[in-house]
């Protein structure tokens, strides 16, 4: 090999090394710059400084255009500035930018639950039910064992259920699927009962919903027989039926009020320092029993006042304890 050829080979090798090193430096710089702006953006987002966060997320993406979370939180920043239902050019622009950023994040990671939720939430804010529903159901498809996902979808359906019985059935089915996923978890029954009690409709339809809710409260008690909170929830359901549904016979309402008395009394027995049962005992005596049995009104009113005084005493005691704990922390 001639000396001239050797010099050419050495020069080419040196040039290759320089190019490689320069490329690595550029990659390293881009990564560092992206991380710098991304960290700044996240800090601004946490401080609710969304316009400044947008600038930093956009700078992040200039250096790393494939960063899913930068697109996601860029979209979330725009979403925070968006005002649902406001028809202005500025708001329309925020809507478009939110969807653009979140759609790009979804395109990069179509199986990312957080990204799917962010995009679904935006469609929900836009009241675009089919688009949002598809994304929320995708979350369950990806994580069928995650019980919280069923609540997310059920709450989504609940927002559209007031005027749509088909959607209301979908909401109910999600609460039931949550129970089926983990039948020994008392929280599932509590969510279902609460959903039923928050329903709408005529008096007779609401009464049926409350009666069904009572069955779920009782199932919760079967799993948590020593829970004062569980017994109180059943008692409040019974109290509500005796107080709200005036079309029922006096005997039926009195029987229900007496059942409420036993359930709330059980809650007090299990936890005498739990304030809320005393708060419900007051109106049970004064607003229900005293009206259904007027001959005992004076005694019932006195009992009601006694329970309300006890409630105030326990609330004050709890507030004083909390204040003392805060002072000790300082």
Secondary structure, DSSP 8 states (H G I E B T S, - for coil): --HHHHHHHHHHHHHHHHHHHHHHHHHHHHHHHHHHHHHHHHHHHHTT-HHHHHHHHHHHHHH-TT-HHHHHHHHHHHHHH--TT---HHHHHHHHHHHHHHHHHHHH-TT-HHHHHHHHHHHHHTT-HHHHHHHHHHHHHH-TT-HHHHHHHHHHHHTT-TT-HHHHHHHHHHHHHHHHHTTT-HHHHHHHHHHHHT--S-HHHHHHHHHHHHHHHHHHHHH-TT-HHHHHHHHHHHHHHHHH-TTS-HHHHHHHHHHHHHHHHHHHHH-TT-HHHHHHHHHIIIIIIHHHTGGGHHHHHHHHHHHHHHHHHHHHHHHHHHHHHHHHH-
